[in-house]
Amino acid sequence: MIPRFPRLPGAAARAFYAVSRAAVLAVLAVCACADSATEPPPPAATDLLVLNSTGQTLAGFSVGEGLSESGAPVDLGAGFDGSAFDASNAHVVTTVSSFGGSRVVFVDLESRDVLTSSFPEPESDLANPSAASFDGSGTAWVGGRGSDAIYRVRPGDLQAERIAGSVGSFIERVVPIGERLYAVDANIDDEGGTYAPLGPGRVVVLSRSGEEERVIDLPPAVFNPTDAVAAGGRLIVLAAGSLDPETFMPVGDGALVVLDSETGATISSQSLAANGVELELGRDGLVYLTTTVDFSALSVLVFDPAAGAFVRGPGDPVLVRGADGARVDCWVATGLADGRIVCATFSFAEAGRLVLFGSDGQFIDEVPSGFGSTDVVLR
């Protein structure tokens, strides 16, 4: 607190205030030094992007001590139905399913232009592309769920290039690591229309030019792998699990599998006691995943890939609370460098919420995220 001074007349006042001002500045300088030694500086702002699938927009936010919008959302166009995306320094990449004409969509983050790439014949409309992933050079890699093929494409390309065919039965994600591509194959029945598991999932390893090197079979009880992230020489695979064929409700057989990306050996396979929903690698080096047992309530789990163990596991998920103390069901979550967590909720009926909370779930801030928020990426 700056001290108050008595009113003095004329020269005496000026001399007093001059001396006192110097004294106050000296005191404030000492206090500032003391504060800086005991109080951490406020967190640096981090850019975050949110994909709104049903809202057909890409929205930007800034994450500092709280959350704030960053510019107007980018309109991704009619027919957009993508649910996942990736970001490089300059672009965002996402995809549109076969229902919308099978295409790759890029967003230039500086100009905000939306660029579209098609797929080659004969499966141009039926490729049904999976989630896309950028490599370090800005090339995007995409799997065709319907075409069983692998493609590469760069922003501005009119058409994706097909580099490999007959890869698995339902490619959900292609993860580029070094000179190899790791194609996550859900191994489900899309041709018969049942989308039931044909057997355990697998990961197909290819060279950048498309030659198959090996197939990694996941453990026998691991069904429907849908995503994977690379961390510390390991590939962390999320297996969503299966659905009851009559009720289509989660069976609860999801798993998290850790593979050695060099040898392909399975390091561990851990039950989620639920079905897996989304998977993200946080800025803190931890893996964040969401799970559900009923498609209504969702849990946030945290996994340490270096230790190969859950920080917050199926029996002890992070319980996220909103400003009113009510439970928040996070569709997707990721971690900031300082250990705080940000998540987005999903709803068809109303706008989703972007929620910032501490590592133990304590509420910090929230803002509307847009309609149908399904994925987030930190930049």
C-alpha positions as CSV (number, residue, x, y, z in Angstrom):
1,M,0.0,0.0,0.0
2,I,1.3,3.5,-0.9
3,P,1.3,5.7,2.3
4,R,-0.7,8.9,2.5
5,F,1.2,12.1,3.3
6,P,0.1,15.3,5.2
7,R,-0.6,18.5,3.2
8,L,2.3,21.0,3.6
9,P,2.6,24.5,2.2
10,G,4.8,25.8,-0.6
11,A,8.5,24.9,-0.8
12,A,8.3,22.7,2.3
13,A,5.7,20.6,0.6
14,R,7.7,20.2,-2.6
15,A,10.8,19.2,-0.7
16,F,8.9,16.8,1.5
17,Y,7.1,15.1,-1.4
18,A,10.4,14.8,-3.4
19,V,12.1,13.1,-0.6
20,S,9.1,11.0,0.2
21,R,8.5,10.0,-3.4
22,A,12.1,8.7,-3.6
23,A,11.6,6.8,-0.3
24,V,8.3,5.3,-1.5
25,L,9.9,4.1,-4.8
26,A,12.7,2.5,-2.9
27,V,10.2,0.7,-0.7
28,L,8.2,-0.4,-3.7
29,A,11.3,-1.7,-5.4
30,V,12.2,-3.7,-2.3
31,C,8.6,-5.1,-2.1
32,A,8.7,-6.0,-5.8
33,C,11.9,-7.9,-5.2
34,A,10.5,-9.7,-2.2
35,D,7.3,-10.6,-4.2
36,S,9.2,-11.9,-7.1
37,A,11.2,-14.2,-4.9
38,T,8.1,-15.7,-3.3
39,E,5.3,-15.5,-5.9
40,P,5.5,-17.1,-9.3
41,P,4.9,-14.9,-12.4
42,P,1.5,-15.3,-14.1
43,P,1.4,-18.0,-16.7
44,A,2.4,-17.0,-20.3
45,A,-0.6,-17.1,-22.7
46,T,-0.9,-20.2,-24.8
47,D,-3.0,-20.3,-28.0
48,L,-5.6,-23.1,-28.2
49,L,-7.8,-24.1,-31.1
50,V,-11.1,-25.9,-30.9
51,L,-12.8,-27.9,-33.6
52,N,-16.6,-27.5,-33.6
53,S,-17.9,-30.4,-35.6
54,T,-21.6,-29.7,-35.8
55,G,-21.0,-25.9,-35.7
56,Q,-18.6,-26.4,-38.7
57,T,-16.1,-23.9,-37.3
58,L,-12.5,-23.7,-36.1
59,A,-12.4,-21.4,-33.0
60,G,-9.3,-19.8,-31.4
61,F,-8.8,-19.0,-27.7
62,S,-6.0,-17.7,-25.5
63,V,-5.1,-19.5,-22.2
64,G,-3.4,-17.4,-19.6
65,E,-4.6,-17.0,-16.0
66,G,-8.0,-17.5,-17.6
67,L,-9.6,-18.2,-20.9
68,S,-10.5,-15.7,-23.6
69,E,-11.7,-15.8,-27.3
70,S,-9.0,-15.0,-29.9
71,G,-10.7,-13.7,-33.1
72,A,-13.8,-14.8,-34.9
73,P,-14.2,-18.5,-35.7
74,V,-13.3,-19.8,-39.2
75,D,-16.2,-21.1,-41.1
76,L,-15.2,-24.6,-42.5
77,G,-18.1,-24.7,-45.0
78,A,-21.3,-26.6,-45.5
79,G,-21.1,-30.4,-45.3
80,F,-18.1,-30.3,-42.9
81,D,-18.4,-33.2,-40.4
82,G,-14.8,-33.7,-39.2
83,S,-14.3,-34.6,-35.6
84,A,-10.5,-34.3,-35.2
85,F,-7.7,-32.1,-36.5
86,D,-4.0,-31.3,-36.2
87,A,-2.0,-28.1,-36.4
88,S,1.4,-27.1,-37.6
89,N,3.0,-23.7,-37.2
90,A,1.1,-22.3,-40.2
91,H,-1.9,-24.6,-40.9
92,V,-4.7,-26.7,-39.5
93,V,-5.7,-29.9,-41.2
94,T,-8.9,-31.9,-40.8
95,T,-11.0,-34.2,-43.0
96,V,-14.6,-34.6,-44.2
97,S,-16.1,-38.1,-44.3
98,S,-17.5,-39.9,-47.3
99,F,-20.9,-38.5,-46.4
100,G,-19.5,-35.0,-47.3
101,G,-17.5,-36.1,-50.3
102,S,-14.2,-37.4,-48.7
103,R,-11.9,-34.4,-48.7
104,V,-9.0,-32.9,-46.7
105,V,-9.5,-29.4,-45.4
106,F,-6.6,-27.0,-44.5
107,V,-6.9,-23.7,-42.8
108,D,-4.1,-21.1,-43.3
109,L,-3.7,-19.7,-39.7
110,E,-2.4,-16.3,-40.9
111,S,-4.8,-15.6,-43.8
112,R,-7.6,-17.7,-42.4
113,D,-8.2,-19.1,-45.9
114,V,-9.8,-22.5,-46.2
115,L,-8.1,-24.9,-48.7
116,T,-9.5,-28.2,-49.9
117,S,-7.8,-31.3,-51.4
118,S,-9.6,-34.2,-53.0
119,F,-8.7,-37.9,-53.2
120,P,-7.6,-39.7,-56.3
121,E,-9.8,-42.1,-58.3
122,P,-11.2,-44.7,-58.0
123,E,-12.1,-44.0,-54.4
124,S,-12.3,-40.2,-54.6
125,D,-15.7,-39.9,-52.9
126,L,-15.5,-43.1,-50.8
127,A,-12.1,-42.8,-49.2
128,N,-13.8,-41.9,-45.9
129,P,-10.6,-40.2,-44.5
130,S,-9.5,-40.7,-40.9
131,A,-8.0,-38.0,-38.7
132,A,-5.0,-36.4,-40.3
133,S,-1.5,-35.8,-38.7
134,F,1.2,-33.3,-39.7
135,D,4.9,-34.3,-39.7
136,G,7.7,-31.9,-38.9
137,S,7.9,-30.6,-42.5
138,G,4.2,-29.7,-42.7
139,T,3.1,-32.7,-44.7
140,A,-0.2,-34.2,-43.7
141,W,-0.7,-38.0,-43.5
142,V,-4.2,-39.4,-43.8
143,G,-5.7,-42.9,-43.7
144,G,-8.7,-44.0,-45.8
145,R,-11.1,-45.9,-43.6
146,G,-13.1,-46.9,-46.7
147,S,-10.3,-47.2,-49.2
148,D,-7.8,-49.0,-46.8
149,A,-5.1,-46.7,-48.2
150,I,-2.6,-44.2,-46.9
151,Y,-2.2,-40.7,-48.4
152,R,0.1,-37.7,-48.1
153,V,-1.0,-34.1,-48.9
154,R,0.4,-30.6,-48.3
155,P,-1.6,-27.4,-48.0
156,G,-2.4,-26.1,-51.5
157,D,-2.4,-29.5,-53.2
158,L,-5.4,-30.1,-55.3
159,Q,-5.3,-33.8,-54.6
160,A,-3.8,-36.1,-52.0
161,E,-1.2,-38.6,-53.2
162,R,-2.0,-42.3,-52.6
163,I,1.2,-44.0,-51.3
164,A,0.0,-47.4,-50.1
165,G,-3.1,-49.6,-50.6
166,S,-4.6,-52.6,-48.9
167,V,-3.5,-51.4,-45.5
168,G,-5.6,-52.9,-42.8
169,S,-9.4,-52.8,-42.8
170,F,-10.3,-49.5,-41.1
171,I,-7.4,-47.0,-40.7
172,E,-8.2,-44.5,-37.9
173,R,-5.0,-42.5,-37.7
174,V,-1.5,-42.4,-39.3
175,V,1.2,-41.3,-36.9
176,P,4.5,-40.2,-38.6
177,I,7.6,-41.0,-36.4
178,G,11.0,-40.4,-37.9
179,E,11.1,-42.1,-41.3
180,R,8.2,-44.4,-40.5
181,L,4.4,-44.3,-40.6
182,Y,2.3,-46.0,-37.9
183,A,-1.2,-46.7,-39.3
184,V,-3.7,-47.5,-36.5
185,D,-6.0,-50.2,-37.9
186,A,-9.3,-50.6,-36.0
187,N,-9.9,-53.9,-37.8
188,I,-13.6,-53.6,-37.9
189,D,-16.3,-54.7,-40.4
190,D,-17.1,-51.7,-42.5
191,E,-17.8,-53.7,-45.7
192,G,-20.6,-55.7,-44.0
193,G,-22.0,-52.6,-42.3
194,T,-21.9,-54.0,-38.8
195,Y,-18.7,-52.1,-37.7
196,A,-18.1,-55.0,-35.2
197,P,-14.5,-56.0,-34.5
198,L,-13.1,-58.6,-36.8
199,G,-10.5,-59.3,-34.2
200,P,-8.0,-57.5,-32.1
201,G,-6.7,-54.2,-33.4
202,R,-3.3,-53.7,-35.0
203,V,-0.7,-51.2,-36.1
204,V,0.8,-51.3,-39.6
205,V,4.3,-49.9,-39.9
206,L,5.3,-48.5,-43.3
207,S,8.2,-46.5,-44.7
208,R,7.5,-42.9,-45.8
209,S,7.3,-44.2,-49.4
210,G,4.6,-46.7,-48.5
211,E,6.4,-50.0,-48.2
212,E,5.0,-52.2,-45.5
213,E,7.7,-53.1,-42.9
214,R,5.7,-55.1,-40.3
215,V,2.3,-55.5,-38.6
216,I,2.0,-55.1,-34.9
217,D,-0.8,-57.2,-33.5
218,L,-2.3,-55.7,-30.4
219,P,-3.1,-58.0,-27.4
220,P,-6.0,-60.4,-27.9
221,A,-8.6,-58.5,-25.8
222,V,-7.8,-55.0,-27.4
223,F,-10.5,-54.0,-29.8
224,N,-11.2,-51.0,-32.0
225,P,-8.0,-48.8,-31.6
226,T,-9.0,-45.3,-32.7
227,D,-6.0,-43.1,-32.0
228,A,-2.4,-43.0,-31.0
229,V,0.3,-40.4,-29.9
230,A,4.1,-40.7,-29.9
231,A,6.0,-39.9,-26.7
232,G,9.6,-40.7,-25.8
233,G,10.1,-43.5,-28.3
234,R,6.8,-45.1,-27.5
235,L,3.5,-45.2,-29.3
236,I,0.5,-44.8,-26.9
237,V,-2.6,-46.4,-28.5
238,L,-6.1,-45.8,-27.4
239,A,-8.5,-48.7,-28.0
240,A,-12.0,-47.5,-27.8
241,G,-13.4,-51.0,-27.1
242,S,-16.6,-52.5,-28.5
243,L,-20.4,-51.8,-28.3
244,D,-23.2,-54.2,-27.4
245,P,-24.7,-55.4,-30.7
246,E,-28.3,-54.9,-29.5
247,T,-28.2,-51.8,-27.4
248,F,-25.1,-50.1,-29.0
249,M,-24.0,-49.2,-25.5
250,P,-20.3,-49.3,-24.4
251,V,-19.2,-52.8,-23.3
252,G,-16.4,-51.3,-21.1
253,D,-13.5,-53.1,-22.7
254,G,-11.4,-50.1,-23.8
255,A,-7.7,-50.2,-23.2
256,L,-4.5,-48.2,-23.3
257,V,-1.6,-50.0,-25.0
258,V,2.0,-48.8,-24.9
259,L,4.3,-50.0,-27.8
260,D,8.0,-49.6,-28.3
261,S,7.9,-47.7,-31.6
262,E,11.3,-49.1,-32.7
263,T,10.8,-52.8,-32.0
264,G,7.1,-53.0,-32.1
265,A,7.0,-54.8,-28.7
266,T,4.1,-54.4,-26.4
267,I,5.3,-52.8,-23.2
268,S,2.0,-52.7,-21.5
269,S,-1.8,-53.0,-22.0
270,Q,-4.0,-51.5,-19.3
271,S,-7.8,-51.8,-19.0
272,L,-9.8,-48.6,-18.9
273,A,-12.8,-50.3,-17.3
274,A,-14.8,-48.2,-19.8
275,N,-14.7,-47.3,-23.5
276,G,-12.2,-44.9,-24.7
277,V,-13.3,-41.6,-26.3
278,E,-10.4,-39.2,-27.0
279,L,-6.6,-39.1,-26.6
280,E,-4.2,-36.1,-26.4
281,L,-0.6,-35.5,-25.6
282,G,-0.2,-32.6,-23.2
283,R,2.5,-29.9,-23.2
284,D,3.6,-31.3,-19.8
285,G,4.5,-34.6,-21.5
286,L,1.6,-36.5,-20.0
287,V,-1.2,-38.2,-22.0
288,Y,-4.8,-37.2,-21.4
289,L,-7.7,-39.5,-22.3
290,T,-11.4,-39.4,-21.8
291,T,-13.6,-42.5,-21.2
292,T,-17.2,-43.3,-20.8
293,V,-19.4,-46.2,-19.6
294,D,-22.7,-44.8,-21.0
295,F,-22.0,-42.0,-23.5
296,S,-23.3,-39.6,-20.9
297,A,-20.9,-39.3,-18.1
298,L,-17.2,-38.9,-19.1
299,S,-14.0,-39.3,-17.1
300,V,-10.6,-37.7,-17.5
301,L,-7.6,-40.0,-17.0
302,V,-3.9,-39.0,-17.0
303,F,-1.1,-41.3,-18.1
304,D,2.7,-40.9,-17.7
305,P,4.3,-42.5,-20.8
306,A,7.8,-42.3,-19.3
307,A,6.8,-44.3,-16.2
308,G,4.3,-46.4,-18.1
309,A,1.7,-45.8,-15.4
310,F,-1.5,-43.8,-14.7
311,V,-1.2,-40.6,-12.7
312,R,-5.0,-40.6,-12.5
313,G,-6.3,-44.0,-13.6
314,P,-9.7,-45.6,-14.1
315,G,-10.3,-46.0,-10.4
316,D,-9.2,-42.4,-9.6
317,P,-10.1,-40.1,-12.5
318,V,-9.8,-36.3,-12.3
319,L,-13.2,-35.1,-11.0
320,V,-13.8,-31.8,-12.9
321,R,-16.1,-29.3,-11.3
322,G,-17.7,-26.2,-12.9
323,A,-18.1,-22.7,-11.3
324,D,-21.3,-24.0,-9.7
325,G,-19.7,-27.0,-8.2
326,A,-21.5,-29.4,-10.6
327,R,-19.6,-32.2,-12.4
328,V,-18.2,-31.3,-15.9
329,D,-18.2,-34.1,-18.5
330,C,-15.1,-33.4,-20.7
331,W,-15.3,-34.9,-24.2
332,V,-11.6,-34.1,-24.8
333,A,-8.9,-32.8,-22.5
334,T,-5.2,-31.8,-22.6
335,G,-2.5,-30.5,-20.3
336,L,-0.7,-27.2,-20.2
337,A,3.0,-26.9,-19.5
338,D,2.3,-25.8,-15.9
339,G,0.1,-28.8,-15.1
340,R,-3.2,-27.1,-15.5
341,I,-5.8,-28.9,-17.7
342,V,-8.2,-27.6,-20.3
343,C,-11.1,-29.5,-21.7
344,A,-14.1,-29.1,-24.1
345,T,-17.5,-30.5,-23.6
346,F,-19.7,-31.8,-26.4
347,S,-23.5,-31.3,-26.9
348,F,-25.9,-31.4,-29.8
349,A,-28.4,-29.2,-28.0
350,E,-26.3,-26.3,-26.8
351,A,-22.9,-24.7,-27.2
352,G,-20.0,-26.7,-25.6
353,R,-17.8,-25.2,-22.9
354,L,-14.1,-24.8,-22.8
355,V,-13.1,-25.3,-19.1
356,L,-9.8,-24.5,-17.5
357,F,-9.0,-26.3,-14.2
358,G,-6.2,-27.4,-11.9
359,S,-4.5,-30.8,-12.0
360,D,-7.0,-32.0,-9.3
361,G,-10.0,-30.7,-11.1
362,Q,-10.5,-27.4,-9.3
363,F,-12.3,-24.9,-11.4
364,I,-10.4,-21.8,-12.7
365,D,-12.4,-20.4,-15.7
366,E,-14.7,-21.3,-18.6
367,V,-16.0,-19.8,-21.8
368,P,-18.4,-21.1,-24.5
369,S,-16.4,-23.2,-27.1
370,G,-19.0,-23.6,-29.9
371,F,-21.5,-26.2,-31.1
372,G,-20.3,-29.8,-31.2
373,S,-16.7,-29.3,-29.8
374,T,-14.9,-32.5,-30.5
375,D,-11.1,-31.8,-30.5
376,V,-8.6,-29.3,-29.1
377,V,-5.0,-28.5,-30.0
378,L,-2.5,-26.3,-28.2
379,R,-0.2,-24.1,-30.3
